[in-house]
């Protein structure tokens, strides 16, 4: 938790420099509190860096494709010519990501994660997949992660303004 706190401080200090006045001074505290609520429910002071990174990526303002690629990079393992994501790594990713809606009472059961993993690897003879297969599966908007593109679309429309007048 202390290491993640240090990284968050640095992250938000940089953000404050780029976006003067737009970053709450307590952003580090709030974000760390959220991460602890999601990934350290027992209060042991330990959060997996990869889990925290997945949450930060998911909650970032980046494009969906950039988020999906970052998930792959964090959870993939080297596999000869290309990195691969295994069934176990996908389960870990989905479990980590599902802590986000769980914090607001919208949790998914373990069977949802298993069904999603099976659908991603459907027709795949190997125990791991390449990035393109992973991205293709995510673009199909699997039910277990439907909240992610929905939240992205909501945040993307916040800045839209229409030059129409209503009576």
N, C-alpha and C positions, 0 to 999 in steps of 0.2 A: 504494500500500500504506500509506503514511503517513497519507493522508487517511482511509482505511477504518479504520486503527488508532485514530485520534482519534475517529471516529464510534462505534466499538465500545466504547472506553473510556467515552464519555458514556452509551451505551446501558446498559452493565453497571453504571455508577455509579447510574443511576436505578433499575435493577432491584434493586440492593442496598438502596436506601432503601425500596422497596416490599416487598421480601421479605428482611428482615434474617436473615442467617445461611444463606440458601439459595443464594447465588450464590458460586461458587468465586472467590477472589481472582485466579486465573490465567485466568478465563474469556476475557478479551480476547486473551491470548496464545494460548490453545488454539484459539479461533475463527479468529483471524487465520492461524494455522498451517494449519488445515483449509482455509480459503479459498485460501491460497497453494498448497497441494497440489493443489487442484482446478483453479484458474484461472491459476496462474503457475508451471507446471512447468519453464519455462526459467530461472526465478529472476531475471527482469529487474526485478522490483519493481513490476510493473504488473498490476493487476486491474481489469477493467471494473466500475464501480460497479453497473451494472444486473445483471451476473452475480452479484456478491456479494449484492445485494438479493434476487434470485431464490432463492439458496441460503438466506438468512436467513429469508425468508418460508416456504419449504418446510419448514425445520427448526423453525419457530416452533410454539408450542402453540395457535395459533388454529384455528378451525374450517376445514374444507375449503373451504366456500363463501367465507369471508373470504380464504383463500389464493388461490383462483381469481380472485376479483375484484382482488386486489392484483397478481397476475401480469398481468391484462389492463391495469390502469392503468400498469404499468411498461413494457409492450411495445407498447401501442396508439399509434396516431398520430391526430391530429385529422382528422376527415373530414366537414366540414360540420356537420350537426346533432348527430352523435354520433361518439365515438371509434371507431376501427376497428383490427382487428389484421390485418396483411397476412400473406401466405404466408411472406415473408422474416422477419418479426418472430416468427411462430410457430416457424419453424425455429431461430431464435436462442434463443428461450425453451426449446424442447425440448433443444437442444444444451447450454445452460447447466444445465438441471435434470438432465440425464443425467450430469453430472460428479459428482453426489452418489453414485449407486450405483457409478459407475466407480471411486471412491476405495477401495471395498471389493471390487473385482474383478468387479462385476456390470455391465459396460458393455454398451451397445447399439450396434449398428453405425449408420453414417450412413444405411443403407437403412431402418432402423427409423424414423428421424426423417422420412424422405421418405414412407414408408407412412402414418405418423400424420398428417402434414401433408395428404396426399391425402385421407385419410378425413375429416378435419375440414372440408375444402373440397369434399367430394363433393356434387355437385348445386348448387354455388354458382357462379353465372355471373360474379360480381365477383371482383376480386383481393383483396378484404378482407371481413371479417365483423364484425358487431356483437357486443356483449358477450353478449347472450342466446344467440346461436348458439355462441359460444366456451364459455360456461358449460354449455350443453346437451351439447356434445361432451365436455367434461371429466367431467361427471356420468356419462357412458356408460363411464367408466373405460377409456380407451384403453390397450392393452397396454404401450406405451412408458412410461407413467407409472403403471403398476399398483402400483409400490412406494409411491407417495405416499399413496393412501387406506389401504393396508395398514399403513403406519407410523402413520398418524393413528389408525386403529382400535386398534392395539396400545397406543399412548400413552394413548388415552382409557379403555382398560380397566384401566390400572394403578391407578386410584383406586377401582375398583369393589370393594365388599366385600359379601359375602352373609352374612346372619345364619343360617347353617345349620351344624350340627355333624355331623361324620362320625365313624364308628366304625372 
